[in-house]
């Protein structure tokens, strides 16, 4: 029941963003040179940035890119974590120890630092779309170790459950056991992991963007839009500069409410 | 006999983790498609010349030569020479480590004070409604970079405040649930029935029981703070390790990156060792 309100609000935000992008006369990269750093007007509802790009359109695009990218990366990372955790749980003890150690190597470095290293190693000539894909791929590729450990722990317990022994005795192969019995039982753990990853990835993308390592210009992203706050001339002209950060916090709070509920149910 | 063995195993594991972290950083950076990127590539007039330079550098930067150079640097104690500053890495790290360590210490300390200060009374009175934790939930939803930028805009606070708020927001939730569980324990009700005061209950019953979890939470705080210190130092222009790491990342300065990776892995490893000292090795 509790989920419905944030879900409805999130959906409303997504639909509004799509509507804005659909109806806007210009795309997010269009520069209106006659209206740089313009305040809110009929043509530009929330003003423009220093290059004359419409802020409403850019915020709508950033919201869609950030949310879909983070959700896709979270799905991939949950899948990797599930595969890794299950592989470790069904491997001999020495192999499981080795796999978990591999995960610990990733955990031995702060996540943002690891992300920075991985993300910065892209060629400078990468296109904005490539940088966006690479950013979310890096998030997906490096976000799994902690989640994999939790899945390994639960899968190891479930592996010796009576119904698993019964399934094995009935002649089910390991793959069938995992698919038919284990994965449905792990779903209450996987879903919160997914919902925890989404806001974490949005925040990570924003932090990377603010360090100049996120999605490349002119593609809009939360991180790049946070950089606007450094422009004091722009801040003095329009309070709408704060729109991206306010919206970002709202989106994160809405997504985090799913994670909190998921954790409570798990 | 058991204790020295446990210490040796854990120490050995931490050392192995450090080596793997360093080797992983070298592999990740060396084989990344953009390792030899040069800003001049963006200019069509220089692209051809740059390609030749890059190919020449590529020949000198084989994995073996990098590994040998790094190991030589570690043995020598200077961690090699920085690619961008052309000075020994140890020299660069020296003063910066002190600045970052002080920032981390203050940030984690104040953050914990704030989190404990809020979680302890709330858990004791059993106020678990969303409203009480809302400020921390909101803080958790603000990216570190945004929080730092907001501080600069408002001309209030600084790196310590941002780090403290981040740590407090992260730890409050865990601490509150930990303390709520501790307050509900049957032996605590018994203690209350015997007339023990609140501070006495905390000192005698609660703290000893949650100490191992607090150790694990501290490790988590250190890892969180180490990550957060990078955008904080960059935005506030604090000349610490975080800022150095960012500059090294932007300039593909491998010797500095490896040294920073080692340093961060060492801090995380030591923190992990300390937090698990009361937990049997099998459980870790």
Boltz contact constraints between the chains, C-beta under 6 A:
constraints:
  - contact:
      token1: [A, 105]
      token2: [B, 20]
      max_distance: 6.0
  - contact:
      token1: [A, 105]
      token2: [B, 21]
      max_distance: 6.0
  - contact:
      token1: [A, 105]
      token2: [B, 24]
      max_distance: 6.0
  - contact:
      token1: [A, 108]
      token2: [B, 17]
      max_distance: 6.0
  - contact:
      token1: [A, 108]
      token2: [B, 21]
      max_distance: 6.0
  - contact:
      token1: [A, 108]
      token2: [B, 265]
      max_distance: 6.0
  - contact:
      token1: [A, 108]
      token2: [B, 268]
      max_distance: 6.0
  - contact:
      token1: [A, 109]
      token2: [B, 21]
      max_distance: 6.0
  - contact:
      token1: [A, 109]
      token2: [B, 264]
      max_distance: 6.0
  - contact:
      token1: [A, 109]
      token2: [B, 265]
      max_distance: 6.0
  - contact:
      token1: [A, 110]
      token2: [B, 223]
      max_distance: 6.0
  - contact:
      token1: [A, 110]
      token2: [B, 226]
      max_distance: 6.0
  - contact:
      token1: [A, 110]
      token2: [B, 227]
      max_distance: 6.0
  - contact:
      token1: [A, 110]
      token2: [B, 264]
      max_distance: 6.0
  - contact:
      token1: [A, 111]
      token2: [B, 227]
      max_distance: 6.0
  - contact:
      token1: [A, 112]
      token2: [B, 227]
      max_distance: 6.0
  - contact:
      token1: [A, 112]
      token2: [B, 230]
      max_distance: 6.0
  - contact:
      token1: [A, 116]
      token2: [B, 249]
      max_distance: 6.0
  - contact:
      token1: [A, 117]
      token2: [B, 249]
      max_distance: 6.0
  - contact:
      token1: [A, 120]
      token2: [B, 249]
      max_distance: 6.0
  - contact:
      token1: [A, 121]
      token2: [B, 32]
      max_distance: 6.0
  - contact:
      token1: [A, 121]
      token2: [B, 34]
      max_distance: 6.0
  - contact:
      token1: [A, 121]
      token2: [B, 35]
      max_distance: 6.0
  - contact:
      token1: [A, 122]
      token2: [B, 34]
      max_distance: 6.0
  - contact:
      token1: [A, 123]
      token2: [B, 33]
      max_distance: 6.0
  - contact:
      token1: [A, 123]
      token2: [B, 34]
      max_distance: 6.0
  - contact:
      token1: [A, 123]
      token2: [B, 37]
      max_distance: 6.0
  - contact:
      token1: [A, 124]
      token2: [B, 37]
      max_distance: 6.0
  - contact:
      token1: [A, 124]
      token2: [B, 41]
      max_distance: 6.0
  - contact:
      token1: [A, 124]
      token2: [B, 42]
      max_distance: 6.0
  - contact:
      token1: [A, 125]
      token2: [B, 41]
      max_distance: 6.0
  - contact:
      token1: [A, 203]
      token2: [B, 143]
      max_distance: 6.0
  - contact:
      token1: [A, 206]
      token2: [B, 143]
      max_distance: 6.0
  - contact:
      token1: [A, 207]
      token2: [B, 143]
      max_distance: 6.0
  - contact:
      token1: [A, 207]
      token2: [B, 144]
      max_distance: 6.0
  - contact:
      token1: [A, 207]
      token2: [B, 145]
      max_distance: 6.0
  - contact:
      token1: [A, 207]
      token2: [B, 231]
      max_distance: 6.0
  - contact:
      token1: [A, 210]
      token2: [B, 145]
      max_distance: 6.0
  - contact:
      token1: [A, 211]
      token2: [B, 231]
      max_distance: 6.0
  - contact:
      token1: [A, 226]
      token2: [B, 145]
      max_distance: 6.0
  - contact:
      token1: [A, 226]
      token2: [B, 146]
      max_distance: 6.0
  - contact:
      token1: [A, 229]
      token2: [B, 149]
      max_distance: 6.0
  - contact:
      token1: [A, 245]
      token2: [B, 146]
      max_distance: 6.0
  - contact:
      token1: [A, 249]
      token2: [B, 141]
      max_distance: 6.0
  - contact:
      token1: [A, 249]
      token2: [B, 142]
      max_distance: 6.0
  - contact:
      token1: [A, 252]
      token2: [B, 141]
      max_distance: 6.0
  - contact:
      token1: [A, 253]
      token2: [B, 141]
      max_distance: 6.0
